[in-house]
Amino acid sequence: MMRINLLLKCIITTIIVSGTIIPAGNAQGIQFEESTFNEALAKAGQQKKLLFIDCYTTWCGPCKMLSKMVFPNDTAGAFFNKHFINLKMDMEKGEGKTLSKTFRITGYPTLLFINPENQEIVYRICGAHPNVQWLVGEAQKAVDPNQNLPGLSARYTENKQDAPTVLRYLNGLGAASMTHERDSVLHLYLSSLSDENRYSEDNWQIIESQVNEPYSTGFEYLLKYAPGYRQSIGEEKVNEKIETVYKYAVSRFIRRKRIPAEQFPQPMFDRLVSLLKEYNGKNASFYRAELNLVDLVQKGDYKGVMDALDGTEKDPAFSDDKQFYFTWVNLNYLSECKDPVIINRGLAWAEKLKPYLSIPAMKRSWLLMKSALYAAKGDSETEKALKEEAEKMK
């Protein structure tokens, strides 16, 4: 019995270290070093392996999922222990704070594969998936010169005018969240095109996949040469691409509450407003109305918000679904208003949404939205009753 207890103790000790699964010897799962970054880097150099770093935070749900469901898997362990020296790093503590700046970590989890010789990123994964085959498949790209960044960069350097080669490199930079480098390569390539080869299908694939921000030089290029691409690629495809860029740019400004002035990206907002003044696509009026709403909210002009909502009833640009969405957004903003007269106007509009509440989840959200409006006007009794009704629908 004593030998069994001792054996169990050894097994448990090798499996659980600081709440993280860290297999020992040939046990299942990825073996993570208990060392500093420089120590792990040196070990990777000695063994001629890449250094893999799981960049995590204690509050990151997907990070915890990887540690619990993916890293302990024997398939993951077999590949990672063979090809990498593995390190976990809390990016909000100790040397993690410095490394997060060095490697420009902007989201979690971020999984880095680093060349120990020059400390350059060979491959980067942003995000997580519970399927271990996903992780191994991504990690295989790190050791594949046809897919990792050094390999893609080398082939790009050899042939900067070959569209498929450029596209593969751009995709690699994008996957590594190297946005600045990607934009520079894209700008250089598009600037080099002549009228003879500008409107090819390969070049359109680059534009379609890489031009996604209306503030970029790539989008300026698209607008400038859109007539030619409409002739070569098709009017519907080109118009849909431009429409999509505007759609997502506008949507990023729509929030449930006013953004503090010091955090509001005013230059980007002004640029988007300016661009949309010249745009005459199918949803142009709707996008302009959305940005006008954002501007009114940022200024705290809630009477203007309600006036804008009233003005949509006779606007042909607002179909039923757009009217529903626009009203919903308006009323969420209105919860910050303190004027009971304006709030009552909002409550009257809330009743107009009722026929469109097709599923219980929508009705529950509607009840909570109304409760927030009653709270704003100081009617705690009605606020409480609406919350209780919403709670019953969980």
N, C-alpha and C positions, 0 to 999 in steps of 0.2 A: 504493500500500500504506500509506503514511504517513497519507493522508487517511482510509482505512478504519479504521486503528488509532485515530486521533484520534476518529472518529465513535463507535466502539465504547466508547472510554473515556468519552465524554460520556454515552452511553446508560446505561452501568453506573453512573456517578456519580449520575445522576438517579433510578435505580431503587433503589439500595442506600444507605441512610443509617442507620448504627448498627444494622444488622440488620433494619430495618423497611422495608417497601416503601413508598416515597413518590414517586409519579409527579410529573413536572414538566410545566408547560404544559398541553397538551391530551392528555397521555398517559393511558393507562388507569388506573383505580383511584382511590381516594379520596386527595385531596391533603391531607396533614396539615401544619399549621403547625409551624415550628421556633421557638417563642416561649414566653413565659410565659403564665400564665392571663390576667393582666390585659391583656396585649398582644393576645391572641386575642379577648378579650371586647370590647376597644375596636374591633378590626377588624370584628367581627360587628355592633357597633352602627353603625359608619360605613356598612356595606353593607346594613344593615337585614335581617340574617339571624340565625337562631338559631346558638348555639355548640354544636357536637357534641363531646363528650369521651368518648374511649375510656379508661375507668378500668381499668387492668390491673396485674398484678404479674408479675415475671419467672418465678415458679414456676407460674403458672396455665396449664394445658394448653389449655382452651377459648379463652383470650386469644390464645395462639400460633396456634391454628387460625384464628381470625378474621383475624389479621394475614397469615397465609400463604394462606388459601383464599378469603376473602370480601372484605376491604378492597381487594385489587388488582383486583377484577373491574370491567370497564368499565361494567356496568349499575349497580353500586353507586356508582362514581365519577361517572357522569352525574347521578344524583339528588343525592348528597351535595354535590358541588362546586357545584351550582346553588343548593341551598337552605341550606347551612350553611357556617360556618367550622369547620374540623375540627382537633381537637387530641388528641394521645395523651399520657396522663399516668400515670407509674408512681406508684401510690398509696402506696408505701413509701419514696419518696425525695423530698427537697426539699420543694417546696410541695405535692406530692401528699399528704403526711401531713396537712397542714392542711385541704386540700380534702376528704379522706376523712371528716373529722369534720364539716366544714361541710355536706356533702351526705349525711351519714349512709350511707356506703358500707359494707355489711356482707358483700358477696360479690362474686366476680369471675367473668367480667367484668361490670361495670356500665356501661351506655351512657347518657349523660346528654344531654338537649337543653335548653339553658338560654336564657332570655330575657335578652339583654344589658342591657336597660333596668333591670330590677329584680333580676337574678341569681336569679330563681325557676326551678325545674325545670318545664319545659313537658311533658316526657315522659321516662320512664325505662324502660330495658330491662335486665332482670336475666337473665344467662345468654347462651348462644350456640347457633348452628345453622349447619351448613356450607352451607346453601342461601341463596344471595344474595337470592332473592326474599323469603325470610323477613325479612332485614334491611331491605330496601327497603320491604316492606309495613309493618313496624313504624315505620320512619322517616316514612312517609307520615302516620301517625297524629299525629306531632309537629307537622305543619303543618296538620292538619285540625282546625278549631275544634269540630267535632262529636265529636272523639275525644281531643283533648289535654286536659290538666288544667285550664287556664284556661277553656276552653269548657265542660267538664263542670261545673266549679265555678260558672260564671255561671248555667247552667240550673238547677243545684241550688238556688242562692240565690233564684232566681225562683219555684221551686215545690218546697219542702221536704217536701210531703206527697204528692207523686206517686211511687208505688212504682217504676215503671220508670225515672224520672229518678234517683231515689235509688240504685237498683241500678247504673245505668251509672256514677254517680259513685263508688260504693263499689268497683266493679271497677277503675276508673281509679286510685284511691288504692292498691288492693291491688297492681296491676301495677307501680306506682311504689315499692313497698315502704314506703309511708307508713302503717305499721300503726297508729300512735297516732292519726293523723287519721282513718283509716278506722273504728277502734273508737269514736271520739267521735261521728262522724256516725251510725253504726249505733245507738249507745246513745240518742242524741237522737231518732232516728226511731222506734225501738221504744217508747220512753217516751211518745211522743205518740199512740200508737194507742189507739183506744177499742174497746170490746167490739163495736161495730157493724161496724167494718171490720178488726178484728184478724186474723180467720181467713180472709182472702181468699187466693186462689192466688198473686197477686202478692207478698203479704207472706210467704207460705211460701217463694217462690223466693229472697227476700232472706235468710231464715233458713237455708235449705238451702245457699246458696253462701257465706255470710259468717260463719256461726257454726261455728267449727272448733276452739276451745280450751275445755276444761272450766273454765278459771279466769276466763273472761270474763263480763261482765255479760250478753252476748248468750246465753250458755249458761244462765245463771240464769233469764233470760226464757223460754227454750225449756222448761226443766223446769217452770217455774211454770204455763205455759199449754199444756203438752203435752196434757192431756185434751181441751181445745177443739180443738186442731189434729188430734188423732186422729179426732174426729168429722167435721171439715170436709175434711181432706186424706186421711185414711185411716190406720189404726193401723199398717200395715206400713211405710209411708213414714216416719212419725214415729219409730217404734221403731228403724228402720234408721239414721236420722240420728243419734240419740242413741248407738247402738251404735258407729257409725263414729268419733264424737268420742272416745269412751272408748278404742277400739281403738288409734288413732294416738297418743293421749296416753300410754298404757301402753307402747307399742312404743318411744317415745323414751327410756325409762328402761332399756331392755334393751341392754346393751353386752357386749363380750367380756371386759372386765376391770372391776375396781372403779374407780369414779370417785373421785379424790382428794376428801377431805372439803370442802376449801375451794372446790371447783368444783361440788359436788353441790347442786342447787337444792332444798334441804330444804323450804322453805315450799310450793313447788309440789307436791312429792311428798306432803307431809302433807295438802294440800288434796285431791289426787286420791284418796288412801286414804280420806279422810273421805267423799267423794262416792260412792265405790264401795261403802261400807258400806250405803248406802241404795238401791243399784241392784240390781234383780232381773232384768235382761235375760238373754238366752240364754247369754252367755259371762261372766256376772258372776263366778262362782266361779273361772274360769280367770284372769281379770284380777286378782282378789284374790290368787291364788296367785303370779302373776308379780311383783306388787309386794312380796309377802312375801319372795320370793326375792331381789329387789333389796335389801330391807332387811337380810336376813341377810348378803348379800355385803358391803354397806357396813359392817357391824359386824365383818366378818371371821369370822363364825360358819359355818365350812365343814361342821362336823358338822350344824348346823341345815339347811344347804343339802341335804345328803344325806338327812337325815330327811324333809325336805319332798318330795324326789324319791321316797323309798320310799312316802310317804303317798299318792302319786297313783295307785298301782296299783289301788287299790280305790275310787277316786273316780270316780263316773259322769260328772263334768264333763269328764273327760279321755278324749276319743276317741283312736284310734290316731295320727292326725296331730298332735293337740295333745300327746300323750304323747311322740311323737318330737321335736317342737320343744322342749318343756320340758326333756327329757333333754339334748338337744344344748346348749342354753343353759347348763344346770347344769354340764355337763362342761367347757365352755369357761371358766367362772368358776373351776373347780376347779384349773386349772393354776397358780393363785397360792397354793394350799395347800401347806404343808410337812409335813403329817402323813401318813406313808406308809399308815397304817391307813385313813384317810379316802380317800386317793387310790386304794387298792385297791378300795374300795367303788365308786368312780367307774369304774374300769376294768371291773369286773363289769357295771356298767350299760352301758358302751360296747359290750360284746358283744351286748347286747340290741338294739342299733341295727342290727347287721349285716344282718339279713334285709330291711331297708328301704332299703338302699343300691342303688338301681335304676340309677344311671348312674355312669360312671367318675369324674366330677367329685365326686360325693358321697363315693365311696369314698376318693378322694384326700384330701378334707377330713377325713374320719374318721381316716385314717392319721396325718395331721398333728396332729389333736387328741389322739390316743393318744400320739404321740411327745412332745407337750407334757406330758402327765401323767407319762410315764416320766421325763422330764427333771426334773419337780418332785420326784419321789421319789429322784432321784440315780442312775437307771439309764441311764447315757449310752450303753451298748452297745445296748440295745433301742431307745432313742431314735434312734440313728444308723441302725439297720436299718430302722425304720419310715419314716424320712425318705427313705432310699434307695429303698424300695419305692414311696413316694409320687412321688418324682422320675421314676421309670420310667413313670408314668401321665400325664405331661404331654402 
